[in-house]
Amino acid sequence: MPSFPSLRRRGFLQTAGLALSSPAWSFAFPEPSKSITSQIPSSPSPQLPPTFPTQTPELAHEMVMVSHFDLKRVRQLVDAHPSLARAAWDWGFGDWEDALGAASHMGNRPIAEYLLSKGARSSIFSAAMLGHLDVVKAFVTAQPGVQRTRGPHSIPLLAHAKAGGPAASSVYDYLASLGNAGSDPPTPLTQSDLNAIVGVYPFGPAENDRINVTAEKGSLTWTRAASMGRPLFHHGNLVFNPAGAEAVRIAFTAEPAGTRMSISDPGIVLSILRKS
């Protein structure tokens, strides 16, 4: 909590109308007086972005993207906007990734350490990559089974330790000994399965209102046009979840008119036939 030189903390909270509730903060602001209201401009300043005071999505997106690989740009962004050290982005279906998470699954220690020094929130995934064995063990002790939790893009905890290289070898060995911190064995797809699924699924008139399902080396990728592709993980019977969204289901069924894709999150949000 920052200090406020002209107000005691309790007086500041009362003045601002700030109410505290456990476990989260809640805010109750008083109605502004007429004298204050009259001083508020009738239109926003042209210098302010329309998202003010929220930071722009473009900044958050770039911050998470470059945190995978570009320390110089990460420093530039955080110097200009310090809170971007905690920026997060949804890559699709709720596949949220923060800047530190990006650096962690890439094994980018310099970026991860820099972000932590600037206030990024440590996690079991960053601890695994950085080789913080005591921290990882404490997580597992406090929450048995937490090692099965997937990181961004469904990347398992064991893979984060592997990305950390020799400095994280003790964490890798420990997680490997648990037996369930890595990837699940894939459910295979036959060539006929792939042939039945691969194609274009249009769902609207706009140029990007279509889903492209492609295959490479027996694995499927689901991509809305002009956006980032999502690897699909097969559960059997042509039912999948997209990477980073374990609760979402994408199912393919054969119908007389063609192959139908149904997307549930958890109720059905889209059901479309493949373009012939």
VORO-935973 format. One record per residue (C-alpha): residue number from 1; y, x, z. Coordinates in steps of 0.25 Angstrom, whole numbers, padded with zeros to 4 digits. Each point is the difference from the previous one (the first is absolute). Example, Ala and Ser with C-alpha at 12.3 -4.5 7.8 and 13.67 -1.06 7.14 Angstrom:
residues 2
SITE    nr       v       u       w
SITE     1   -0018    0049    0031
SITE     2    0014    0006   -0002
***
This chain:
residues 276
SITE    nr       v       u       w
SITE     1    0000    0000    0000
SITE     2    0013    0006   -0004
SITE     3    0011    0001    0011
SITE     4    0013   -0007   -0001
SITE     5    0012    0007    0006
SITE     6    0009   -0012    0002
SITE     7   -0011   -0010    0005
SITE     8   -0011    0001    0010
SITE     9   -0013   -0004   -0006
SITE    10   -0002   -0013    0007
SITE    11    0014   -0004   -0003
SITE    12   -0002    0004   -0015
SITE    13   -0012   -0009   -0001
SITE    14    0007   -0012    0006
SITE    15    0012    0002   -0008
SITE    16   -0008    0001   -0013
SITE    17   -0008   -0012    0004
SITE    18   -0013    0008   -0001
SITE    19   -0012   -0006    0006
SITE    20   -0013    0008    0003
SITE    21   -0014   -0006    0000
SITE    22   -0013    0007    0001
SITE    23   -0006    0006   -0009
SITE    24    0011   -0001   -0010
SITE    25    0015    0000    0000
SITE    26    0006   -0014   -0003
SITE    27    0015   -0001   -0004
SITE    28    0009   -0012    0004
SITE    29    0014    0002   -0004
SITE    30    0011   -0009    0004
SITE    31    0008   -0008   -0009
SITE    32    0013    0008   -0005
SITE    33    0013   -0005    0005
SITE    34    0010   -0006   -0009
SITE    35    0009    0013    0001
SITE    36   -0012    0008   -0004
SITE    37   -0004   -0009   -0011
SITE    38    0013    0000   -0006
SITE    39    0000    0015   -0002
SITE    40   -0013    0000   -0008
SITE    41    0002    0002   -0015
SITE    42   -0004   -0012   -0008
SITE    43   -0008    0008   -0010
SITE    44   -0008    0013    0002
SITE    45    0006    0013   -0003
SITE    46   -0003    0005   -0014
SITE    47   -0004    0013    0005
SITE    48   -0012   -0005    0008
SITE    49   -0013   -0003   -0006
SITE    50   -0005   -0015    0000
SITE    51   -0011    0004    0010
SITE    52    0010    0005    0010
SITE    53   -0003    0003    0011
SITE    54   -0014    0001   -0004
SITE    55   -0003    0013   -0008
SITE    56   -0002   -0002   -0015
SITE    57   -0015   -0002   -0004
SITE    58    0003    0011   -0010
SITE    59    0002    0010    0011
SITE    60   -0012   -0004    0008
SITE    61   -0009    0001   -0013
SITE    62    0006    0014   -0004
SITE    63   -0002    0005    0014
SITE    64   -0014   -0004    0001
SITE    65   -0003    0005   -0014
SITE    66    0006    0014    0002
SITE    67   -0006    0002    0014
SITE    68   -0014    0002   -0008
SITE    69    0005    0013   -0006
SITE    70    0015    0003    0000
SITE    71    0005    0007    0013
SITE    72    0014    0003   -0007
SITE    73    0003   -0014   -0004
SITE    74   -0006   -0005    0014
SITE    75    0011    0008    0007
SITE    76    0011   -0005   -0009
SITE    77   -0004   -0014    0003
SITE    78   -0001    0002    0015
SITE    79    0013    0008    0000
SITE    80    0007   -0012   -0006
SITE    81   -0007   -0011    0007
SITE    82   -0007    0005    0013
SITE    83   -0008   -0013    0002
SITE    84   -0007    0002   -0013
SITE    85   -0010    0009    0008
SITE    86   -0006   -0013    0004
SITE    87    0000   -0007   -0014
SITE    88   -0012   -0008   -0004
SITE    89   -0004   -0007   -0013
SITE    90   -0009   -0010   -0005
SITE    91   -0008    0005   -0012
SITE    92   -0007   -0014   -0002
SITE    93   -0007   -0011    0008
SITE    94    0006    0006    0013
SITE    95   -0005    0014   -0002
SITE    96    0012    0005    0009
SITE    97    0002    0015    0000
SITE    98    0010    0008    0007
SITE    99    0006    0013   -0003
SITE   100   -0008    0008    0010
SITE   101   -0013   -0008   -0004
SITE   102    0003    0005   -0015
SITE   103    0001    0015    0005
SITE   104   -0012   -0002    0009
SITE   105   -0010   -0004   -0010
SITE   106    0005    0010   -0010
SITE   107   -0002    0011    0010
SITE   108    0015    0004   -0001
SITE   109    0002    0007    0013
SITE   110    0014    0004   -0002
SITE   111    0005   -0014   -0004
SITE   112   -0008   -0006    0012
SITE   113    0006    0010    0010
SITE   114    0014   -0002   -0006
SITE   115   -0001   -0015    0001
SITE   116   -0005    0001    0014
SITE   117    0012    0009    0004
SITE   118    0009   -0011   -0005
SITE   119   -0006   -0012    0008
SITE   120   -0012   -0004   -0009
SITE   121   -0010   -0008    0009
SITE   122   -0013    0008    0002
SITE   123   -0013   -0007   -0003
SITE   124   -0015    0003    0001
SITE   125    0000    0004   -0015
SITE   126    0011    0010    0001
SITE   127   -0007    0006    0012
SITE   128   -0013    0001   -0007
SITE   129    0007    0007   -0012
SITE   130    0008    0010    0009
SITE   131   -0012    0003    0008
SITE   132    0004   -0006    0013
SITE   133   -0014   -0001    0006
SITE   134    0004   -0005    0014
SITE   135    0008   -0011   -0006
SITE   136   -0011   -0005   -0009
SITE   137   -0010    0000    0011
SITE   138    0010   -0007    0009
SITE   139    0002   -0011   -0010
SITE   140   -0015   -0002   -0002
SITE   141   -0002    0000    0016
SITE   142    0011   -0010    0001
SITE   143   -0005   -0009   -0011
SITE   144   -0014    0002   -0003
SITE   145   -0003   -0002   -0015
SITE   146    0014    0003   -0004
SITE   147   -0006    0011   -0009
SITE   148   -0004   -0010   -0010
SITE   149    0014   -0005   -0002
SITE   150    0005    0003   -0014
SITE   151    0013    0006   -0004
SITE   152    0009   -0003   -0011
SITE   153   -0007   -0003   -0013
SITE   154   -0013   -0002    0008
SITE   155   -0001    0016    0002
SITE   156   -0009    0002    0012
SITE   157    0003    0008    0012
SITE   158   -0010    0011   -0003
SITE   159    0007    0002   -0014
SITE   160    0013    0003    0008
SITE   161   -0007    0011    0008
SITE   162   -0006    0006   -0013
SITE   163    0014    0000   -0006
SITE   164    0005    0008    0012
SITE   165   -0008    0012   -0005
SITE   166   -0005    0011    0010
SITE   167    0011   -0003    0010
SITE   168   -0007   -0014    0002
SITE   169   -0014    0004   -0001
SITE   170   -0003   -0003    0015
SITE   171    0005   -0014   -0002
SITE   172   -0009   -0001   -0013
SITE   173   -0012    0004    0007
SITE   174    0003   -0009    0012
SITE   175    0002   -0012   -0009
SITE   176   -0012    0003   -0008
SITE   177   -0009    0001    0012
SITE   178    0004   -0015    0003
SITE   179   -0007   -0004   -0013
SITE   180    0010   -0012   -0004
SITE   181    0013    0007   -0002
SITE   182   -0002    0002   -0015
SITE   183   -0001   -0009   -0013
SITE   184   -0010   -0011   -0001
SITE   185   -0011    0002   -0011
SITE   186    0004   -0007   -0013
SITE   187   -0007   -0012   -0005
SITE   188   -0003    0004   -0014
SITE   189    0004   -0008   -0012
SITE   190   -0008   -0001   -0013
SITE   191    0006    0002   -0014
SITE   192   -0002   -0015   -0002
SITE   193    0008   -0003    0013
SITE   194    0011    0009   -0006
SITE   195    0000   -0007   -0013
SITE   196    0001   -0013    0006
SITE   197    0012    0004    0008
SITE   198    0008    0009   -0008
SITE   199    0012   -0006   -0007
SITE   200    0013   -0007    0000
SITE   201    0003   -0012    0009
SITE   202    0013   -0007   -0003
SITE   203    0006   -0009    0010
SITE   204    0015   -0003   -0005
SITE   205    0010    0001   -0011
SITE   206    0007    0013    0004
SITE   207   -0004    0014   -0005
SITE   208   -0006    0004    0013
SITE   209   -0007   -0013    0003
SITE   210   -0014    0006   -0003
SITE   211   -0010    0008    0007
SITE   212   -0007    0011   -0006
SITE   213   -0014    0004    0005
SITE   214   -0005    0013   -0005
SITE   215   -0012    0009    0002
SITE   216   -0002    0015    0001
SITE   217   -0013    0007    0005
SITE   218   -0005   -0013    0005
SITE   219    0012   -0003    0009
SITE   220    0009   -0012   -0002
SITE   221    0016    0000    0000
SITE   222    0008   -0012    0002
SITE   223    0014    0001   -0005
SITE   224    0011   -0010   -0002
SITE   225    0008    0004   -0013
SITE   226    0011    0010    0003
SITE   227   -0005    0002    0014
SITE   228   -0009    0010    0008
SITE   229   -0015   -0002   -0002
SITE   230   -0009   -0003    0012
SITE   231   -0014    0005    0000
SITE   232   -0010   -0011    0003
SITE   233   -0012    0002    0010
SITE   234   -0012   -0008   -0003
SITE   235   -0007   -0009    0011
SITE   236   -0011   -0005   -0009
SITE   237   -0001   -0012   -0009
SITE   238    0013    0004   -0007
SITE   239    0009   -0002    0012
SITE   240    0010    0011    0003
SITE   241    0011    0004    0009
SITE   242    0012    0008   -0005
SITE   243    0003    0013    0006
SITE   244    0008   -0001    0013
SITE   245   -0003   -0015    0001
SITE   246   -0013   -0002    0007
SITE   247    0002   -0015    0003
SITE   248    0003   -0003   -0015
SITE   249   -0011   -0004   -0009
SITE   250    0000    0000   -0015
SITE   251   -0012   -0007   -0006
SITE   252   -0005   -0001   -0015
SITE   253   -0008   -0012   -0004
SITE   254   -0006   -0003   -0014
SITE   255    0004   -0014   -0005
SITE   256   -0003   -0006   -0014
SITE   257    0015    0003   -0004
SITE   258   -0001    0014    0005
SITE   259    0001    0009    0012
SITE   260    0009   -0005    0011
SITE   261    0007    0009    0010
SITE   262    0003   -0007    0014
SITE   263    0009    0007    0010
SITE   264    0000   -0004    0014
SITE   265    0009    0005    0011
SITE   266   -0007   -0007    0007
SITE   267    0002   -0013   -0007
SITE   268    0000    0000   -0015
SITE   269    0013    0004   -0005
SITE   270   -0003    0002   -0015
SITE   271   -0012   -0004   -0009
SITE   272    0001    0004   -0015
SITE   273   -0010    0001   -0012
SITE   274   -0001    0013   -0007
SITE   275    0007    0000   -0014
SITE   276   -0010    0000   -0011
***
